[in-house]
Amino acid sequence: MIDQLAPHFWWLSLAFALAIAEMVIPGVFLIWLGGAALVTGLATMAFDLGHSAQLAVAAVTAIGSVYLGRRVIHDHPTVSDDPMLNDRTARLIGHVVTVTQGFENGQGRVKVGDTEWLANGPDLVLGAKARVIGSTGGALDVEGV
């Protein structure tokens, strides 16, 4: 039964599978390859292409669709309502925090909400207030208030 299926069926199935994979694992890449598989399947169905011609159409349309996809994404970037959504340290800039471990040699710990963070800054004593001015690695950069 499977041997009797037309070649375009496999290309259209691949296109469908890649579209589903793009929805499950979003990356804005598989959908373009799925489009290439769709074009190859439709061309195979319309023109009864042989195996070599199918692979050639698939290769050319895959390269073209990925190029087109990169171009579209570059020309129309996604603008976020909250550009610092996934940058937790950037979201903390400007917040006033409390020193929970006195600073020695420019390093200590501060409390942000219910979490303690490593921090870099001037020597500050336990309980002092500081303002977050940036981050270096996983540590906050602070200045005295």
N, C-alpha and C positions, 0 to 999 in steps of 0.2 A: 504493500500500500504506500509506504513512504517513498519507495523508489519511483512511484508513478506520479508524484507531485511535480508540478511544473517548476522550473528554476526561479521564476519570478516570485513564487510563493516563499522561497527561502529568503530572498532579498526583502520582501515586504515584512516577513516575520522578524528579520534582523532589525529593520527600521522601527517596528513596533517595540521590540525588546530594548533598543537603545533609547527610545523615547520614555519608556517606563523607567529605565535605569537613571535617566536624567532627572526624573521626578523624585526617585528614591535617594539618589546621590547627586544633589545639584552641584553643578560645576560649570555650567554653560559651555560644555564641550561635546558631550555625547550627543546632544540634540543635533549638532551639525553633521556628525557622522551618520546619525539616523536619517537626516535629510538626504545625504549622499546615497544611503542604502535604498531609500524610497525612490529616488530618481533612477537608480540602477534597476530596481524592480519594475518600475513603470516602463523603462526603455526596453527591458528584456521581454516584458509582456507585449509591448507594441511592435517590436521589430524582430522577435525571436532570435536574440543574440546568442552566439556560441560562448563557451566558457572563457576564452581569451578576451573576447570583446566585452563580456560582462566585467571581468577583472579590470580591463582598461577603463571602462566607464566608471566603475567604482573608485578606482585610484584618482582619476581626473576630478570627479565630482567631490571626493573626500578632500582633496587638496584645495579645490576651489571653495567648498563650503566652509572649511576651517579658516581660510584666508578671509572670506566674506564675514564670518562670525567675528573674527578678531577685529576687523575693520569697523563693524557695526558697534561692537562694545567700546572700541577706542573713541569713536565719534560721538557716542551717546552714553557717557558714563552714568552709573547709578548714583544719584545724590541722596544721601541719607538725611532724615529729619534730625537725627542725633549722631553726628559723625564720630563721637567719642564713646559710642555704645559699648564696644568691646575693648576699650582702653581704660581700664579701671584707674590706673594711676593718673592719667590725664584728667579724668573726671574729678579727681581729688584736689587739683590745683586750686588754690584760693581758700580751701577749708582751713579752719583753725583747729588744731589738734592739741592733745595734752601729752606731755612727756611722761612715760611710764618707767623708763630706765634712763638715768642721767647720762648725758653725752660726755664721752671721754675721747679725746683724739678725733673729734668730728663724727663719732658714731654713737647711736643710742637707739631707743625704741619709743614709738609714739602710739597713742590710742586713737583709732579712727572708728567711730561708731562702737561696735563691740569687738573689734579686731585690733591686734597689735601689729605694727609694721616696723621693720628695720628702717632707720632714717639716718641721713647724713646732714650735718649742719654745724653751726657753732656750738661750743660747749654750753649746754643748758642743764639746769638742775631738775630733779624729780618734781613733777607737778607744774612745771612752767608751760606756758602756752606758746605754740609755734604755728606758723602759717606754711602750708605746703606750696612750694614754688616750682616743683618739677619732680623728676624721678631719674635715677640712674640704676639700670638693671632692675632688680626687684625692690630696691630701697627708695623711699621718698626723700627728696631734698627739701629741707625746711629752713626757715629763718625765724629768729625770735620775734615775738609780737610785743 
